[in-house]
């Protein structure tokens, strides 16, 4: 039996890897603006293939999900409670951030601090009853100047990130040194230095995913409240899986001055369900659960489209990727229709925009404009 499972696993890996290039070509052909015989077209092909490789990894690492499907009946009590509470009622006021440890570190020329604090998100009763609440060790990476007040950027990373490499990939050094910002980068549960710690997030459990995002929102809110007294302005930004967190924080924390979303997603459970369909019928039960009205009720309290961001439209930025194969374009369109504000389309894939100098320029212009009216600390 073990030999059969191993052989099946090998066939699955071979099949999925063999589909990466055809799926890349098909995705680009379904889109517009792809000219294969050009340097730009080659770059776009590489970026879309990177998206497809990431999705393939998700498929292969997901294993046999049918053994771990939570019955719909177990989701119903939480769905009823959360939908009745709504966003403002479901997310409790965060406890003040009190650091339990601060370690000073360095990546190249960039000095930063790894700050640890205990945090309990005070989740709603039904999620607590499932063992999803309670305190956990939270972590935030901080780059700050010795003088003040300064503008602060609170940056929420995406899935699979949260390590010190984010300080390099996100060009935090330039934002810190050249634009003069202090930067706080909270590490989401289950990521970076928290990867092997409870709670696991994201998971294949819809209740766990909602609880994990609510916990992340609460931790980021605690960080925002910690930086606010020492800030001339507070900007909250998120990338991919960090975008719903940033959106919710910009709604719940009315002192936030600007918010930016990069390659946004609308719902983690929905995105997982969408991509499970490409990996055969064996995961149909799980896909049906994630796409059910009950899970839609459950996720209503982490829905970016239900938010009303505190910053005015001119201080809201949405960056979408035209050839995005992970989040696709729909979340960008939907959020732009709901939020208004600034919209920028990057002509590559979901992951590739991280390396784009054009997106970097858009980001820097947005950050400058977000603090332009502040007379105490203007940046020319």
RASULWO-V311746 format. One record per backbone hydrogen bond with DSSP energy under -1.0 kcal/mol. CO is the residue of the C=O (numbers start at 0). NH is the residue of the N-H. E is the energy in kcal/mol with one decimal. If there is no record, write none. Layout:
# RASULWO-V311746
CO NH E
CO NH E
This chain:
# RASULWO-V311746
0 4 -2.3
1 5 -2.4
2 6 -2.2
3 7 -2.6
4 8 -2.6
5 9 -2.3
6 10 -2.2
7 11 -2.5
8 12 -2.4
9 13 -2.4
10 14 -2.7
11 15 -2.8
12 16 -2.5
13 17 -2.0
16 19 -1.0
18 22 -2.5
19 23 -2.0
20 24 -2.5
21 25 -2.6
22 26 -2.6
23 27 -2.1
24 28 -2.5
25 29 -1.8
35 37 -1.9
37 41 -2.2
38 42 -2.3
39 43 -2.6
40 44 -2.3
41 45 -2.3
42 46 -2.3
43 47 -2.6
44 48 -2.4
45 49 -1.7
46 50 -1.8
47 51 -2.4
48 52 -2.6
49 53 -2.1
50 54 -2.2
51 55 -2.3
52 56 -2.4
53 57 -1.9
54 58 -2.0
55 59 -2.7
56 60 -2.5
57 61 -1.1
62 64 -1.0
64 67 -2.2
70 73 -1.3
71 74 -1.4
74 78 -2.4
75 79 -2.5
76 80 -2.3
77 81 -3.0
78 82 -2.2
79 83 -1.5
80 84 -2.0
81 85 -2.5
85 89 -2.4
86 90 -1.7
100 115 -2.8
102 113 -3.0
104 111 -2.3
106 109 -2.1
109 106 -2.8
111 104 -3.3
112 141 -2.8
113 102 -2.1
114 139 -2.4
115 99 -3.5
115 100 -1.3
116 137 -3.4
118 135 -1.7
123 127 -2.1
124 128 -2.4
126 131 -2.0
127 130 -2.0
135 118 -2.3
137 116 -2.4
138 186 -2.9
139 114 -2.9
140 184 -3.4
141 112 -2.7
142 182 -3.0
149 231 -1.6
150 181 -2.6
151 234 -2.8
152 183 -2.7
153 236 -2.6
155 238 -2.0
157 160 -1.7
162 165 -1.6
163 166 -1.3
164 168 -2.8
165 169 -2.3
166 171 -1.2
167 170 -1.6
170 174 -1.7
171 175 -2.9
172 176 -3.2
173 177 -1.9
173 178 -1.4
174 180 -2.0
181 152 -2.5
182 142 -3.0
183 154 -2.5
184 140 -2.2
187 190 -1.5
190 193 -2.9
191 194 -1.7
193 196 -1.7
204 208 -2.4
205 209 -1.9
206 210 -2.6
207 211 -2.6
208 212 -2.2
209 213 -2.4
210 214 -2.4
211 215 -2.2
212 216 -2.7
213 217 -2.2
214 218 -2.4
215 219 -2.5
216 220 -2.5
217 221 -2.0
218 222 -1.9
219 223 -2.7
220 224 -2.5
221 225 -1.5
222 226 -2.3
223 227 -1.9
226 229 -1.4
227 230 -1.7
229 149 -1.2
232 151 -3.0
233 256 -2.5
233 257 -1.2
234 153 -3.3
235 259 -2.0
236 155 -2.9
237 261 -2.4
238 241 -2.9
239 242 -2.2
241 245 -2.4
242 246 -2.7
243 247 -2.5
244 248 -2.5
245 249 -2.3
247 251 -2.7
248 252 -2.7
249 309 -2.8
252 255 -1.6
257 235 -2.4
258 316 -2.3
259 237 -2.1
260 318 -3.0
261 239 -2.8
266 270 -2.2
267 271 -2.3
268 272 -2.3
269 273 -2.2
270 274 -1.9
271 275 -1.6
274 277 -1.1
275 278 -1.8
280 283 -1.8
282 286 -2.4
283 287 -2.5
284 288 -1.9
285 289 -2.3
286 290 -1.7
288 291 -1.6
291 295 -1.8
292 296 -2.2
293 297 -2.4
294 298 -2.4
296 299 -1.2
298 301 -1.8
302 305 -1.7
303 306 -1.6
311 314 -2.6
312 315 -1.6
314 258 -2.2
315 341 -2.9
316 260 -2.9
317 343 -2.4
318 262 -3.8
319 345 -3.4
320 323 -1.7
328 332 -2.0
329 333 -2.8
330 334 -2.6
331 335 -2.4
332 336 -2.1
333 337 -1.9
334 338 -3.7
335 339 -2.2
341 317 -2.1
343 319 -2.2
345 321 -3.4
347 322 -2.5
350 353 -1.7
351 354 -1.7
352 355 -1.2
355 359 -1.7
356 360 -2.3
357 361 -2.3
358 362 -2.6
359 363 -2.5
360 364 -2.4
361 365 -2.2
362 366 -2.7
363 367 -2.4
364 368 -2.4
365 369 -1.9
370 373 -1.6
